[in-house]
Amino acid sequence: MPRFNRKDQHILIGLKQKRGLADFSDIHFIHNCLPERDLNEVNLKTRLHGVDLGSPFFINALTGGTPLAGRINAALALAARECNLPMALGSQAIALENPAAVNSFRIVRKINPKGILWANLGSYATLEMARRAVEMIDAAALQIHLNVPQELAMKEGDRCFRGALERIGRIAGALSKPVVVKEVGFGIAREQALLLLEAGVAAIDVGGRGGTNFLALENRRSRRILSREILSWGIPTAISLIEVLDAVKGEAGVIAGGGMCSSYNIARALALGADAVGLAGYPLQLILRKGPRALIRAIGKLEEELRLLMLMTGSSSLPELRRVPLVITGFTREWMESRQIKLPESR
Ligand SMILES: Cc1cc2nc3c(=O)[nH]c(=O)nc-3n(C[C@H](O)[C@H](O)[C@H](O)COP(=O)(O)O)c2cc1C
């Protein structure tokens, strides 16, 4: 199936999917009744790829390449500009193959001339493709996505996954911009995070299970070829975050992605040690159902609630939030014990 049809089908089927929420219910804050902080001084500043950001949120890779995708990108770009958030674009492979698709990506730069934009390609990308994708939108970084289960669930998807790590290493070593590797909803484990770190990536977006489910989505598109229990494949976002943080130990940025749309979960992810939080399915559904103003309001609410939660833990900055005590229970605790992962004292 041509990429054009697939892109729009992802959006339309994704819109019908019940929106998933990452499960952080095993991560507990401890209320601080003497925070000794002023809400007006609580700031959400973070640093990613060597760049200071006013807030830890960003709009994660979604789309591009078709007229519908171009209109969605324009609406997302407007919201990103108003909220001063970085925005990653959907895979640009389609525009590298077909110049007619370029405008559906460049529109984002037109609407947000000074914004932070991130380019996006799959792990099939060569250095030459990476350079062209970055140049197309004057990107500050390149995301490379990993999506093996999705490809396997697509009738027309890839079947050979050799050479990805080597290509990532080559791009990370030679591209003049930071390279971020991301999953699209199946999570990243400690072992592969270590390989990516060695390959020289600047950050890892865990893209864990809980939000957009590409196995369910592709199953629907290809009229159900996989059995039900396989559809819940993947590492949940909170657990993948703990795995990747344990591997990376501060040597690369770590991004929480996959079903992130509640301020409480975002606060928990940041307290565990995430440097930033990527939102994809949530902004897409808001844009399609209610428009960019609704997304701007939703981001404002997330930021406001995050500040309240931080104050209630006695933190006025993200580095302080990372030092608050956490209690980890249930399945997440068992997973950590089984994998011999300890949450570091200072995260
Ligand atoms: C319709 C749709 C299209 C997507 N296209 C891309 C893409 O082109 N490149 C990519 O890296 N991720 C893509 N993603 C994955 C998201 O960036 C994100 O990693 C994933 O959806 C998990 O986050 P979420 O649960 O917040 O949606 C797409 C997601 C959706 C919903």
The ligand as a Tripos MOL2 file, in Angstrom:
@<TRIPOS>MOLECULE
LIG
   31    33     1     0     0
SMALL
NO_CHARGES

@<TRIPOS>ATOM
      1 C1         -1.2740    8.6890   13.7950 C.3       1 LIG1
      2 C2          0.1050    8.5100   14.3660 C.ar      1 LIG1
      3 C3          1.1870    8.5850   13.5150 C.ar      1 LIG1
      4 C4          2.4930    8.4400   14.0250 C.ar      1 LIG1
      5 N1          3.5670    8.5660   13.1660 N.ar      1 LIG1
      6 C5          4.8190    8.5020   13.6730 C.ar      1 LIG1
      7 C6          5.9430    8.7410   12.8420 C.ar      1 LIG1
      8 O1          5.8140    8.9980   11.6390 O.2       1 LIG1
      9 N2          7.1890    8.6650   13.3890 N.ar      1 LIG1
     10 C7          7.3710    8.3690   14.7190 C.ar      1 LIG1
     11 O2          8.4970    8.3560   15.1930 O.2       1 LIG1
     12 N3          6.3190    8.1550   15.5180 N.ar      1 LIG1
     13 C8          5.0640    8.2130   15.0510 C.ar      1 LIG1
     14 N4          4.0030    8.0140   15.8850 N.ar      1 LIG1
     15 C9          4.2750    7.5650   17.2630 C.3       1 LIG1
     16 C10         4.2600    8.6790   18.2840 C.3       1 LIG1
     17 O3          5.2600    9.6340   18.0640 O.3       1 LIG1
     18 C11         4.4510    8.0960   19.7070 C.3       1 LIG1
     19 O4          5.7410    7.5640   19.8330 O.3       1 LIG1
     20 C12         3.4570    6.9950   20.0150 C.3       1 LIG1
     21 O5          2.1950    7.2910   19.4440 O.3       1 LIG1
     22 C13         3.2790    6.8120   21.5170 C.3       1 LIG1
     23 O6          2.8280    7.9980   22.1200 O.3       1 LIG1
     24 P1          1.2650    8.2730   22.4690 P.3       1 LIG1
     25 O7          0.7990    7.0950   23.2530 O.co2     1 LIG1
     26 O8          1.3050    9.5600   23.2090 O.co2     1 LIG1
     27 O9          0.5120    8.3780   21.1740 O.co2     1 LIG1
     28 C14         2.7000    8.1900   15.4170 C.ar      1 LIG1
     29 C15         1.5950    8.1310   16.2570 C.ar      1 LIG1
     30 C16         0.3110    8.2800   15.7580 C.ar      1 LIG1
     31 C17        -0.8550    8.2340   16.7110 C.3       1 LIG1
@<TRIPOS>BOND
     1     1     2 1
     2     2     3 ar
     3     2    30 ar
     4     3     4 ar
     5     4     5 ar
     6     4    28 ar
     7     5     6 ar
     8     6     7 ar
     9     6    13 1
    10     7     8 2
    11     7     9 ar
    12     9    10 ar
    13    10    11 2
    14    10    12 ar
    15    12    13 ar
    16    13    14 ar
    17    14    15 1
    18    14    28 ar
    19    15    16 1
    20    16    17 1
    21    16    18 1
    22    18    19 1
    23    18    20 1
    24    20    21 1
    25    20    22 1
    26    22    23 1
    27    23    24 1
    28    24    25 2
    29    24    26 1
    30    24    27 1
    31    28    29 ar
    32    29    30 ar
    33    30    31 1
@<TRIPOS>SUBSTRUCTURE
     1 LIG1         1 GROUP 0 **** ****
